[in-house]
Amino acid sequence: MNDNFDFDEFIKKLSFPRLSGSEGEIKAQELIETELKNLKIDQYNKESFSYTTFFMNFLLRTYSSLIGLQMILLIMMLYLNLVYYVILFASVLLITALFSREIREKIQFKFTKIGKKRTSANYIIELPAKHEDKDKNQNIIILAHYDSISMTFHPIFDGVIFFFSLVGGVIFSLHIFFISTLYLLNIIQSIEIIQFFYGFFLAGFYCLQFFNKRHNKSFGTADNATAVANSFYCIDYFSKNPLKNTNLFFVLTGAEEMGDYGADSYIKKHNSEFNKSNTFFFIPDTVGANEETNLYAYAQGFPKKMFSPKIKVNIEELVKTSQGSYKIKPFYIPPLIHFSTDHAPLKPFGYEFMIFLSNAPIHSEKDNINNYHPNMLEDFNLFMRDLIILMDKNFNYKT
């Protein structure tokens, strides 16, 4: 690539532990400001915001355990023959488990003042379109977080605890609801408590999350130095090659690992400035960390809910018509899988977005320069550049 920005060198500079609230975070901010200066980007905003660690250090670690405690409570109720209460609380358990992602996201961004306040900052860089009427242009906003975090447990094990707490909660609630209903209808004469004892095992398994402490040991190469490097690549390119119909915004967010609070602060403050019909968000997170392919997450859940039909159509057109061969594939997030990044605060506001990622050893000491593939990030840089250009071309400017 003949561009001035050396993304590979930048990745090496940013690969160090930078947990929110640590000296590493301040060092990362200084590096971002230095790089903006090197690219001669003088017009940018540094917006401070406050947050707490309530979600990451308390709610996230206790939710699965609360599901386990509900199971124990239901078994005790059955032992005391409180069958009507059992049916009621089994329904509560079913809702708590089945809609866990939705419940946690609602709590996540409403109870932001619980606990000791900390301060972080977002960096906002705007590259206006050639057309001067901003209201008639398209807006593309790239969110990339610059903080990192590590956890005691391997990320896969952490995901297993969460997944089985949901699946276990759903199965257990349906099981106990079904047996209790049969008992109330006199189809069966007694309830064998022994059949529900697996609830005690699951509850103990879920409580392991209590010990999943947060640390500052991850170098955050993939999560999320690669996305910040991609943003700088695009800033460098499009500052020299302005788009005709698209206002570009780059938001380097802080405190993402504490609960997506940088993105939350940004959208709450700037929501009134954008029209949902012509504003699209790109969220790169862990790109360039797999030696074979990058991914774009286009939908989740059942029934399948699309994140952005318009962005997906443009991606498919680009992959189909481009002379190059981008190493990127679609990715569907199944039901009961919790996947949170800077897209989460956007959902209540109704914006279309797309998440870009790869299979990376995140939240651990293994997330370092040894698990980064420059050729894959270069491929993603080209893909992101060409996707933005295509969306600008396909946007109908209205005079």
N, C-alpha and C positions, 0 to 999 in steps of 0.2 A: 504494500500500500504506500502511496506517495504522499500521504497527508502528513501534516506537521505533528499531530498528536501521537505520541508514542504510548499506546495503551498498555503494552507489555511492561514497560518501565514503570508506568503509573501503578499497575497491579502490584509490582514488587514493593513500591514505596508504601502502599496502603495496607499491605499484609502484616498487620500487627494487632494484638488484642485491643479492642476499643468499645468496651461495654459502656452503655449510657451512664453518665455520672462519674466516669473514671478519667484519669489523665489521658488515656488513649483516645477518648472521644475528643478532647480538646486538641490533641495532636492531629487527629483526622480533620477537624475543622480548619486548622491552620494549613494543612496540606491542600484542602479544597480551595481555600482562598489564594494560595500561592499558584495553583494550577490555573485558576480563572485569570489571575494577573498575567501568567505566561501566555495565555491564549488571547490576551488583550480584551477580556470581557470585563469592562469597568462597571457596566450597569447591571447590578444584581441586588436582590434584597436578602438580608439575613433576618429572618423572623424568629424571635424567641417564643417559646411556649412552655407551659408547665405541665407536669404529669406526675403520677405516683406509680409505685410498683405493686399496687393492690391486685391488679389483674394477673400479672405474671407470677408474682411470688406467693399469692394467696389463693385467689379464685381458681386459677388454672391447675394448681396442685391439689385442691380439695374437691373439685367437682366430681371426679371419678369415685373418690372415697364416699361422698355423700350418696351416690347411687348405691354403693355397697351397704351403707348404713340403712338405707330404705329397705333393702332386702332382709337384713337382720330384723328390722322392726316388723316386717310383714310375717316372718316366721314366728316371732313372738306373739303376734296377734292371733295367728292360727292356733298356736298352742293354748291360748286363752279362749279359743272358740269365738273370737270377735269377727265372724265371717263377713258381716255387712261392712265393717270398717276395712277389712282386708280388700274387698272389691274396690272401695273408694280409693284407698292408698295405692293399690295396684295400678289404677288408672293414672294416678299422679306419677308413679314410677315410669309408666309407659311414655307419658308426655316428656318427662325429664330426660329420658334416654333417647327417645326417637327424635326429639327436636333440640337436642343438646347444642348443636352448632348455632341455631337461631337464637336460643336462650342466652348463650354465652356472649354472642356478639351484641345483643341488646344491652346486657349488663355492662359489657366491656366499655362502651362509649357513653354510658349514662352516669356511672359511678366513678368519675374520673378525679374526684376530689378527696376520696378516702385514702388516708395515709399521708405520710410526709411528702411534701411537694419537692420536686426536682425541676431543673430547667434544662432544656435542650434547644436546638435551633434547626430550622429548615433553610436551605439555600434555594432561591428562586431566580431562574434565569429566563428571560423572555426574548424570543426572536420573532418580531412581528412579520406578518406577510407583506408582500409588495403593495397589495390593495390597502388603502389607508382606513377604509371603513371596517373596524374590527368586528362590529356587530354582524356583518354579513359574511365574515370569513369563518372557516372551520378552525376549531381549536383541538390540538393534540397535546396532551399533558403527559409527560414521562415522570413517573415516580420511582426513585431508586434510593433505598436507605443505605446509610454509610456506617451504622453501628453494627456490632457483633455481640455474640453471647455463646457461652458453652454451658452444658448441663452435665450432671453427674452420670446419668444414664445415657446410653447410646440412643440417638434419635429414633432408630427403628424400635427399640424397646419402649421408648416413651410413646410412640405411636401405637404399639401393640396394647399397652395399658389403656390408652384412650379408646381404641377401637373395641376391645373386648368388654370394656365397661358399658359401652353403648349397646353392643350386640347382646351381651349378657343381661343387661337391664331390660331390653325389649323381650328377650326369650323368657326371662324369669317372670316378668309381669304378665305376659300372655299365659304362661303355664299356670301361675297361681290364680289368675282370673278365671281360666277355664275350669280348673278343678273346683274352685269355690262355687262357681255357678252350678255345676253338676250337683254339688252337695245341697245347695239351697233348693234345687228343683227335685230333691229326693231321688235323683237318679243313682247316686252313690250314698251309702249310709255313714261313711266316716272319711276323714282326710288323713292320710298317712304323712305325718310331718317329715319322715325320713327322706321322702322324694325331693324335698326342697333344701336339703342340707348343702347342696352345691353352692347355695347362696353365701354360706359362710366362707367357703374357699375363695369365691370371687371377690367378696368384700376384703379379705386379707390381701389378695393380689392387687386390688385397686389402691389400697392404702400405701403401697410401695411408692406411689407418686409423691407422698409426703416427703420422701427422702431424695427426691430429684431436685437437688439444689442448683441454683444458677451461679455460674462462675465467669471469670474473665480470662479464659485460657484459649479460646478460639482465635486464630489469626484472621478469620473472616475473609479469606481469599475469594471463595465462591459466594459466601453469604455476608457482605454483598459487594465486595470490591469490584467484581466483574461488571456488575450493573452500573456502578458509578463510572467505571472506565468507559463503558458503552455510552453513557450519557455525555461524557466529555468528548468522545469521538464525534457524536452527533452534533454537539455544540460547536465544535471546531468546523465541521463540514458545513452545517447550515448557516453559520454566521458568515461564511464566505459565499454560500450559494442560497440566498433567501428564497423561500417558497412563494408562489404566486397567491394562493388562496388560503393558506394555513398559518395561523399563529401557533408557534411552537413554545411550549413552556417546559422547562426542566426543573423538577423539584427534588433536591437531594434531601431526603427526610431523616430526621433523628428519632431516636426512641422507638423504632419499629419493633425491635425485639422485646420491648416492654409492653407491647399491646397496640402497635400500629398508631401511636399517638402523634407522630409527626404528620402523617397523612390525614389523621382526624383533625388536627389543628388547621391544616391547610384548607381542607374542603369546607369546614365550618366558617372560616374567615372569608373565603373567596367564592363560595357557592353562588352568591347573587350576581357575580360577574359573568357567569356562563349560562348558555342556553343548552339544555340537555339534548336537544335534537341535533346539534352540530358540534358537540364536545365529546372527545373520546380519550380515554386514559390507557396508557401502556404501563404495565408494571413488570419490569425485568427483575428477576430474583434468582440468583444462582446460575446464571447463564454461563456457558463456556466451561463447565466443569465436568463434562462427560466427553470422552474422546470419540464418540460415535454420532451423537445427535443432540440438538436442543429441542425443546418442547414448547408448545403453546397450549395452555389450558383454556378451553373454549366453553366448557359447560360443567355442571355438577348436579348431583342428586337424582332423585326419581320422583316424578317425571323429570326428564332432563331439562335443565334450565340453562339457556344460552347466556353467556356473558355479554356478547356483542355480535349479532348476526352480520352487521356491516363490516366490522374489522375482519371477521372470519372469511367473508366473501372476498375481501381484498387480498388476504393472505393466500387463499386458494387460487385466485387469479395470478398473483405474483409467482407462486410456485409452478403453476402450469405454463405460464407464458415466458418466464425469464429464461435467458440463454444459460444462466448459471444454474448450478444444482445446490440449492441451499440445504444444509443438513438440519432440517427442522420438521417435526412431526406433530400432529394433533394429540391432545391428551385430555381425557375425560375423567373428572374426579367422581368416584362412585359415592353412593349414599353412605352415610355414617362415617365418612372420612372427613376429618377436620383439617382444612388447609387454610391457614391465615397468613396474609401478608398485607401490603399497603392497599389492596383492593377492598378489604373489609369495611372501612369507613365510608366507601363510596356507595355501597349497596342501598342504604336507607334513602339516599338522594336520587337514586334511579339512573345514574350514569352508566353508559356502556363502557366496558373495559376489557382488556385481554392481559392474561398473566403469561410471562415468558420465563422458563426455568429449565433446569436439567437435573439429572440424578447426581447429587453431590453429598459428600460426607459433612453435612452441616452440624452446627452446635456442638462441635467437638474439637479436640486438638488436631485432629486429622484434616480439618479445614484449613489447609495451608498451601503454600506455593507448589508443593509436590502434587497436589490434586487439581491443578489448573492446566488447561490445554490452550495455548495461545492461538493455534489454528482454528479451534472451535469458536473462540471469542471473535476472531477476525471474521469468520463466516457469519456470526450473528450480527456483527457491526454492519456488514454489507447488507444483510437481510433487513435489518432495522432501517438503514438508510433508504433502501429501495422501496420498502413498504410505505414509509412516510411520503416519498416522492409519488408513489402510485396513488395513495389516498388523496394527495393534493391534486393530482391530475384528474381523478374521478369525481372530485367535489364540484358541484354545480354552483358557480358564483352567481349570485342574484343581484342584478343592478336595480 
